[in-house]
Amino acid sequence: MFQVFGWASLGASEPLVVAFDAAVRATVLLALAFAAHAALGRSRALVRSALWNACLIGLLLIPASLAALPKLVVSAPLPSVPAAVVVREFQATPVPMPPQVERPASFPPGDAVEASSTVRPSGSAVAEPPPAVRLDLATLALGVYLAVATILAARLAVSLSLVYRMIQRCRPSSGREWTEALGRWRKALGIGRRVALLESDRVSVPVVVGWLRPSIILPARLGGSDDRPMIDAVLLHELSHVRRGDFGWNLVRRLVQIVYWPHPLAWPLGRVIGAVREQACDDLCIHVLGAASAYRASLIDVAAGLIRRPDPSLGLAMARAANLGERLAWIDRSRGASRCLLPTPARLATA
């Protein structure tokens, strides 16, 4: 019997079996999440966002569930033996005994000499054949997995270091209009923790970074602007990311991709989840600002300065070239939403 899921699999090493078990569970979870994402439709961004957050946590809990939950076992029967090699039934037929051969006279009676014994010269050593070198595929696969996971973890550490260094190099924003609007919108969204407002020449669009101590980094060209509608649109959008905790969830998504990097369904998560988060923030801005056209114009003004800069890969930018067209198309037909995050009971029910 060959067990596909389980510890005692014939011809398979333990790490590969555990990895295959985790991959199957992750495939089921991701398939259900993508199916629910498609079934909910574009208009339910908050529910889809809560669904994906729960999916990310579930993916990280799968390795622990391998020890807590019973293992799945799929048994396959052994291949049938061909009829040509079936042993015939034993028939009780007397077998003639071989004739006894007299011992040669040169051997004394009672001495037994084995036919397989060989005479070896005294003092000579018999060289044993060298052990065969066999490539352990399980060890090779585990080494490749750990090597790639280490590289991805190093990239994440570098990204966090770049974010920290960028914050240290930024200067506080001196615009009075920006500072007053930040306090007003932070109070409106119920954000109790402090949010720093910074300026930098190294970003081309507004970016929010940090989780416990978030910061909104403005490009230098916008720091001195007094355009009230654009200021409200920028700060409301970025503070929505802070209220939702999207920077922390972005870290969780990166950890999932490190653990499941061989899985093909793990890599579209960044694009899909990122689009849902931006839609949730856009819907809130449309509802609060009162008109989709005003928010759309502000988004276009911000995106006008979008150029290639070394922006932090973990930052949540207000505008990106990858999905800007889709966002503008959705803003034209969106009715907005009164909140950017589901209530806690609804999020727990979704999870």
NUDOLO-426170 format. One record per residue (C-alpha): residue number from 1; x negated, y negated, z negated; residue in three letters. Coordinates in Angstrom, 2 decimals, always signed. Layout:
[NUM, [X, Y, Z], ala]
...
This chain:
[1, [+0.00, +0.00, +0.00], met]
[2, [-1.36, -3.41, +0.98], phe]
[3, [-0.25, -6.36, -1.15], gln]
[4, [-0.21, -9.68, +0.65], val]
[5, [+0.56, -11.64, -2.51], phe]
[6, [-1.05, -10.34, -5.67], gly]
[7, [-4.31, -9.76, -7.41], trp]
[8, [-4.99, -6.18, -6.33], ala]
[9, [-5.03, -6.36, -2.56], ser]
[10, [-6.87, -3.74, -0.58], leu]
[11, [-9.68, -5.32, +1.41], gly]
[12, [-9.10, -8.91, +0.22], ala]
[13, [-11.00, -10.81, -2.41], ser]
[14, [-9.29, -12.54, -5.29], glu]
[15, [-9.94, -16.20, -4.29], pro]
[16, [-8.53, -15.70, -0.79], leu]
[17, [-5.43, -13.99, -2.13], val]
[18, [-4.78, -16.81, -4.61], val]
[19, [-5.35, -19.40, -1.87], ala]
[20, [-2.96, -17.60, +0.48], phe]
[21, [-0.33, -17.44, -2.26], asp]
[22, [-0.68, -21.19, -2.92], ala]
[23, [-0.56, -21.95, +0.80], ala]
[24, [+2.71, -20.05, +1.23], val]
[25, [+4.32, -21.83, -1.72], arg]
[26, [+3.09, -25.20, -0.42], ala]
[27, [+4.44, -24.42, +3.05], thr]
[28, [+7.89, -23.65, +1.63], val]
[29, [+7.89, -26.85, -0.44], leu]
[30, [+6.70, -29.06, +2.42], leu]
[31, [+9.14, -27.49, +4.87], ala]
[32, [+12.04, -28.19, +2.50], leu]
[33, [+10.83, -31.77, +1.95], ala]
[34, [+10.51, -32.51, +5.66], phe]
[35, [+13.93, -30.97, +6.30], ala]
[36, [+15.53, -33.07, +3.54], ala]
[37, [+13.70, -36.15, +4.85], his]
[38, [+15.22, -35.65, +8.28], ala]
[39, [+18.69, -34.83, +6.92], ala]
[40, [+18.91, -37.92, +4.68], leu]
[41, [+18.45, -40.32, +7.56], gly]
[42, [+16.72, -43.67, +7.83], arg]
[43, [+19.18, -45.55, +5.64], ser]
[44, [+18.39, -43.69, +2.39], arg]
[45, [+14.83, -44.88, +1.84], ala]
[46, [+15.01, -44.84, -1.96], leu]
[47, [+16.20, -41.23, -2.10], val]
[48, [+13.57, -40.14, +0.40], arg]
[49, [+10.88, -41.96, -1.55], ser]
[50, [+11.88, -40.21, -4.78], ala]
[51, [+11.98, -36.92, -2.89], leu]
[52, [+8.42, -37.30, -1.61], trp]
[53, [+7.11, -38.35, -5.03], asn]
[54, [+8.63, -35.22, -6.51], ala]
[55, [+7.12, -33.18, -3.68], cys]
[56, [+3.64, -34.56, -4.40], leu]
[57, [+3.90, -33.60, -8.05], ile]
[58, [+5.17, -30.16, -7.08], gly]
[59, [+2.22, -29.61, -4.77], leu]
[60, [-0.21, -30.43, -7.57], leu]
[61, [+1.64, -28.06, -9.93], leu]
[62, [+1.53, -25.11, -7.54], ile]
[63, [-1.95, -23.91, -8.67], pro]
[64, [-0.73, -23.88, -12.29], ala]
[65, [+2.45, -22.07, -11.27], ser]
[66, [+0.39, -19.16, -9.94], leu]
[67, [-0.44, -18.24, -13.52], ala]
[68, [+2.99, -19.05, -15.00], ala]
[69, [+5.32, -17.56, -12.38], leu]
[70, [+5.46, -13.94, -11.20], pro]
[71, [+3.46, -13.20, -8.12], lys]
[72, [+5.15, -12.32, -4.88], leu]
[73, [+4.28, -8.87, -3.53], val]
[74, [+4.90, -7.74, +0.02], val]
[75, [+4.14, -4.09, +0.60], ser]
[76, [+3.34, -2.51, +3.94], ala]
[77, [+3.46, +1.28, +4.42], pro]
[78, [+0.35, +3.12, +5.40], leu]
[79, [+0.07, +4.04, +9.08], pro]
[80, [+1.58, +7.39, +9.92], ser]
[81, [-0.79, +10.27, +10.61], val]
[82, [-0.63, +11.56, +14.20], pro]
[83, [+0.90, +14.99, +14.67], ala]
[84, [-2.28, +16.31, +16.28], ala]
[85, [-4.20, +16.03, +13.05], val]
[86, [-1.58, +17.48, +10.71], val]
[87, [-3.07, +20.28, +8.70], val]
[88, [-1.37, +23.60, +9.24], arg]
[89, [+0.19, +25.36, +6.36], glu]
[90, [-2.03, +27.76, +4.53], phe]
[91, [-1.27, +31.35, +5.33], gln]
[92, [-2.19, +34.05, +2.84], ala]
[93, [-4.32, +36.08, +5.21], thr]
[94, [-7.20, +38.11, +3.87], pro]
[95, [-10.46, +36.52, +4.87], val]
[96, [-13.30, +38.95, +5.54], pro]
[97, [-16.25, +38.43, +3.27], met]
[98, [-19.59, +37.77, +4.98], pro]
[99, [-22.09, +40.61, +4.74], pro]
[100, [-24.64, +40.26, +2.02], gln]
[101, [-28.15, +39.57, +3.19], val]
[102, [-30.97, +41.06, +1.24], glu]
[103, [-33.54, +38.70, -0.17], arg]
[104, [-36.99, +38.75, +1.36], pro]
[105, [-39.50, +40.66, -0.67], ala]
[106, [-41.69, +37.59, -1.06], ser]
[107, [-39.19, +35.97, -3.42], phe]
[108, [-39.05, +37.37, -6.90], pro]
[109, [-35.62, +38.46, -8.07], pro]
[110, [-33.63, +35.87, -9.98], gly]
[111, [-35.25, +32.85, -8.30], asp]
[112, [-32.83, +30.65, -6.41], ala]
[113, [-34.08, +28.46, -3.65], val]
[114, [-31.69, +25.85, -2.28], glu]
[115, [-31.50, +25.69, +1.47], ala]
[116, [-31.40, +21.92, +1.42], ser]
[117, [-34.54, +21.54, -0.67], ser]
[118, [-37.61, +20.20, +1.05], thr]
[119, [-41.25, +20.48, +0.06], val]
[120, [-42.73, +17.06, -0.72], arg]
[121, [-46.42, +16.48, -1.09], pro]
[122, [-47.46, +15.67, -4.62], ser]
[123, [-47.94, +11.98, -5.32], gly]
[124, [-46.14, +10.82, -2.17], ser]
[125, [-43.32, +8.25, -2.48], ala]
[126, [-40.25, +8.43, -0.30], val]
[127, [-39.25, +5.01, +1.02], ala]
[128, [-35.55, +4.28, +0.54], glu]
[129, [-33.71, +2.50, +3.36], pro]
[130, [-33.21, -1.25, +2.73], pro]
[131, [-29.70, -2.29, +1.74], pro]
[132, [-27.58, -3.48, +4.63], ala]
[133, [-27.04, -7.26, +4.75], val]
[134, [-23.30, -7.89, +4.89], arg]
[135, [-21.68, -11.31, +5.42], leu]
[136, [-19.08, -11.89, +2.74], asp]
[137, [-16.30, -13.76, +4.56], leu]
[138, [-14.49, -14.56, +1.32], ala]
[139, [-17.55, -16.29, -0.12], thr]
[140, [-18.13, -18.14, +3.17], leu]
[141, [-14.53, -19.37, +3.30], ala]
[142, [-14.65, -20.48, -0.34], leu]
[143, [-17.90, -22.34, +0.29], gly]
[144, [-16.47, -24.18, +3.30], val]
[145, [-13.34, -25.12, +1.34], tyr]
[146, [-15.33, -26.48, -1.60], leu]
[147, [-17.72, -28.35, +0.70], ala]
[148, [-14.94, -30.18, +2.57], val]
[149, [-13.03, -30.84, -0.67], ala]
[150, [-16.18, -32.33, -2.18], thr]
[151, [-16.62, -34.63, +0.83], ile]
[152, [-13.01, -35.82, +0.60], leu]
[153, [-13.33, -36.38, -3.15], ala]
[154, [-16.49, -38.39, -2.54], ala]
[155, [-14.65, -40.53, +0.02], arg]
[156, [-11.90, -41.19, -2.54], leu]
[157, [-14.49, -42.19, -5.12], ala]
[158, [-16.10, -44.55, -2.59], val]
[159, [-12.70, -46.09, -1.83], ser]
[160, [-12.06, -46.71, -5.52], leu]
[161, [-15.51, -48.24, -5.85], ser]
[162, [-14.85, -50.55, -2.88], leu]
[163, [-11.56, -51.65, -4.40], val]
[164, [-13.25, -52.46, -7.70], tyr]
[165, [-16.07, -54.35, -5.98], arg]
[166, [-13.60, -56.31, -3.86], met]
[167, [-11.64, -57.37, -6.94], ile]
[168, [-14.86, -58.51, -8.59], gln]
[169, [-15.78, -60.61, -5.55], arg]
[170, [-12.37, -62.26, -5.17], cys]
[171, [-11.61, -65.70, -6.52], arg]
[172, [-8.42, -66.62, -8.36], pro]
[173, [-5.77, -68.29, -6.25], ser]
[174, [-5.48, -72.02, -6.94], ser]
[175, [-2.26, -72.68, -5.06], gly]
[176, [+0.44, -74.00, -7.39], arg]
[177, [+3.26, -72.81, -5.13], glu]
[178, [+1.86, -69.27, -5.15], trp]
[179, [+1.39, -69.19, -8.93], thr]
[180, [+4.88, -70.45, -9.70], glu]
[181, [+6.49, -68.06, -7.22], ala]
[182, [+4.52, -65.14, -8.68], leu]
[183, [+5.88, -65.76, -12.17], gly]
[184, [+9.41, -66.21, -10.89], arg]
[185, [+9.53, -63.03, -8.80], trp]
[186, [+7.71, -60.95, -11.39], arg]
[187, [+10.40, -61.87, -13.91], lys]
[188, [+13.17, -61.17, -11.39], ala]
[189, [+11.83, -57.66, -10.72], leu]
[190, [+11.31, -56.88, -14.41], gly]
[191, [+7.53, -56.42, -14.19], ile]
[192, [+6.15, -56.84, -17.71], gly]
[193, [+2.45, -56.29, -17.07], arg]
[194, [+0.20, -59.02, -15.79], arg]
[195, [-0.37, -59.25, -12.03], val]
[196, [-3.46, -61.14, -10.88], ala]
[197, [-3.27, -63.35, -7.80], leu]
[198, [-6.59, -63.49, -5.93], leu]
[199, [-8.02, -64.75, -2.64], glu]
[200, [-10.65, -63.19, -0.41], ser]
[201, [-12.21, -63.63, +3.01], asp]
[202, [-12.50, -59.84, +3.41], arg]
[203, [-8.77, -59.19, +3.95], val]
[204, [-6.67, -60.35, +6.86], ser]
[205, [-3.23, -59.67, +5.36], val]
[206, [-1.92, -59.64, +1.76], pro]
[207, [-2.87, -56.45, -0.09], val]
[208, [-1.91, -55.11, -3.51], val]
[209, [-4.44, -52.93, -5.35], val]
[210, [-4.56, -51.41, -8.81], gly]
[211, [-2.00, -49.59, -10.91], trp]
[212, [-2.33, -50.39, -14.61], leu]
[213, [-3.78, -53.84, -13.86], arg]
[214, [-2.52, -54.65, -10.37], pro]
[215, [-3.82, -57.49, -8.26], ser]
[216, [-2.45, -59.17, -5.15], ile]
[217, [-5.24, -60.22, -2.80], ile]
[218, [-4.35, -62.97, -0.34], leu]
[219, [-6.36, -63.82, +2.76], pro]
[220, [-8.08, -67.18, +2.51], ala]
[221, [-6.01, -68.61, +5.36], arg]
[222, [-2.79, -68.10, +3.37], leu]
[223, [-4.05, -69.22, -0.04], gly]
[224, [-3.55, -72.89, +0.73], gly]
[225, [-0.19, -72.55, +2.49], ser]
[226, [+2.89, -74.27, +1.06], asp]
[227, [+5.44, -72.51, +3.30], asp]
[228, [+8.03, -71.56, +0.70], arg]
[229, [+9.86, -68.84, +2.71], pro]
[230, [+6.60, -67.11, +3.60], met]
[231, [+5.32, -67.31, +0.02], ile]
[232, [+8.52, -65.74, -1.28], asp]
[233, [+8.43, -63.00, +1.36], ala]
[234, [+4.79, -62.10, +0.69], val]
[235, [+5.02, -62.04, -3.09], leu]
[236, [+8.37, -60.26, -3.20], leu]
[237, [+7.11, -57.55, -0.87], his]
[238, [+3.84, -56.99, -2.74], glu]
[239, [+5.52, -57.14, -6.16], leu]
[240, [+7.96, -54.50, -4.94], ser]
[241, [+4.99, -52.18, -4.43], his]
[242, [+3.86, -53.01, -7.98], val]
[243, [+7.33, -52.31, -9.38], arg]
[244, [+7.46, -48.97, -7.60], arg]
[245, [+3.94, -47.96, -8.67], gly]
[246, [+2.98, -47.17, -5.07], asp]
[247, [-0.75, -47.58, -5.66], phe]
[248, [-0.69, -44.76, -8.22], gly]
[249, [+1.39, -42.58, -5.91], trp]
[250, [-1.09, -43.30, -3.15], asn]
[251, [-3.81, -41.82, -5.36], leu]
[252, [-1.64, -38.75, -6.00], val]
[253, [-1.17, -38.31, -2.26], arg]
[254, [-4.92, -38.47, -1.69], arg]
[255, [-5.48, -35.83, -4.39], leu]
[256, [-2.91, -33.57, -2.70], val]
[257, [-4.74, -33.91, +0.61], gln]
[258, [-8.01, -33.02, -1.10], ile]
[259, [-6.56, -29.85, -2.61], val]
[260, [-4.62, -28.81, +0.50], tyr]
[261, [-6.93, -30.11, +3.21], trp]
[262, [-6.77, -26.86, +5.25], pro]
[263, [-2.95, -27.10, +5.38], his]
[264, [-1.74, -28.78, +8.60], pro]
[265, [+1.37, -30.23, +6.92], leu]
[266, [-0.66, -32.12, +4.32], ala]
[267, [-2.10, -34.68, +6.73], trp]
[268, [+1.13, -36.27, +8.08], pro]
[269, [+2.10, -37.13, +4.49], leu]
[270, [+0.25, -40.45, +4.53], gly]
[271, [+2.09, -41.75, +7.58], arg]
[272, [+5.53, -40.45, +6.55], val]
[273, [+5.38, -41.51, +2.91], ile]
[274, [+3.82, -44.86, +3.78], gly]
[275, [+6.65, -45.66, +6.21], ala]
[276, [+9.27, -44.83, +3.57], val]
[277, [+7.59, -47.06, +0.98], arg]
[278, [+7.36, -50.00, +3.36], glu]
[279, [+11.00, -49.59, +4.31], gln]
[280, [+12.07, -49.61, +0.65], ala]
[281, [+10.19, -52.89, +0.08], cys]
[282, [+11.48, -54.42, +3.32], asp]
[283, [+15.09, -53.59, +2.44], asp]
[284, [+14.76, -55.32, -0.92], leu]
[285, [+13.25, -58.42, +0.70], cys]
[286, [+16.06, -58.59, +3.24], ile]
[287, [+18.68, -58.37, +0.48], his]
[288, [+17.07, -60.89, -1.87], val]
[289, [+16.01, -63.45, +0.76], leu]
[290, [+19.49, -63.39, +2.27], gly]
[291, [+18.72, -62.94, +5.96], ala]
[292, [+16.78, -60.43, +7.98], ala]
[293, [+15.70, -63.06, +10.50], ser]
[294, [+13.89, -65.17, +7.88], ala]
[295, [+12.00, -62.19, +6.49], tyr]
[296, [+11.20, -60.96, +9.99], arg]
[297, [+9.70, -64.33, +10.91], ala]
[298, [+7.57, -64.33, +7.76], ser]
[299, [+6.32, -60.83, +8.52], leu]
[300, [+5.35, -61.88, +12.03], ile]
[301, [+3.49, -64.92, +10.67], asp]
[302, [+1.53, -62.72, +8.29], val]
[303, [+0.81, -60.13, +10.99], ala]
[304, [-0.47, -62.85, +13.32], ala]
[305, [-3.74, -62.87, +11.39], gly]
[306, [-4.09, -59.10, +11.45], leu]
[307, [-7.61, -58.29, +12.61], ile]
[308, [-10.13, -55.56, +11.95], arg]
[309, [-11.54, -56.09, +8.48], arg]
[310, [-13.02, -53.69, +5.91], pro]
[311, [-9.78, -53.59, +3.93], asp]
[312, [-9.66, -51.11, +1.02], pro]
[313, [-8.17, -47.86, +2.28], ser]
[314, [-6.15, -47.46, -0.91], leu]
[315, [-4.63, -50.93, -0.73], gly]
[316, [-1.00, -51.47, +0.22], leu]
[317, [-1.03, -54.12, +2.92], ala]
[318, [+2.05, -56.09, +3.86], met]
[319, [+1.47, -55.57, +7.59], ala]
[320, [-0.41, -52.92, +9.54], arg]
[321, [-0.66, -52.57, +13.28], ala]
[322, [+0.23, -48.86, +13.17], ala]
[323, [+3.90, -49.20, +12.25], asn]
[324, [+4.63, -52.90, +12.70], leu]
[325, [+6.87, -52.38, +15.73], gly]
[326, [+9.01, -49.78, +13.98], glu]
[327, [+9.39, -52.00, +10.92], arg]
[328, [+10.49, -55.00, +12.98], leu]
[329, [+13.03, -52.86, +14.82], ala]
[330, [+14.44, -51.58, +11.53], trp]
[331, [+14.58, -55.06, +9.98], ile]
[332, [+16.81, -56.24, +12.84], asp]
[333, [+19.50, -53.69, +11.98], arg]
[334, [+19.01, -53.25, +8.23], ser]
[335, [+21.56, -54.50, +5.71], arg]
[336, [+19.04, -54.57, +2.87], gly]
[337, [+19.15, -52.99, -0.59], ala]
[338, [+19.64, -54.47, -4.04], ser]
[339, [+16.77, -52.50, -5.58], arg]
[340, [+13.44, -51.04, -4.51], cys]
[341, [+13.50, -48.05, -6.82], leu]
[342, [+16.11, -45.51, -7.86], leu]
[343, [+17.17, -45.53, -11.54], pro]
[344, [+15.28, -43.09, -13.74], thr]
[345, [+18.17, -40.56, -14.06], pro]
[346, [+18.54, -40.45, -10.28], ala]
[347, [+14.80, -39.92, -9.83], arg]
[348, [+14.80, -37.08, -12.34], leu]
[349, [+17.80, -35.48, -10.63], ala]
[350, [+16.01, -35.70, -7.28], thr]
[351, [+12.90, -34.11, -8.74], ala]
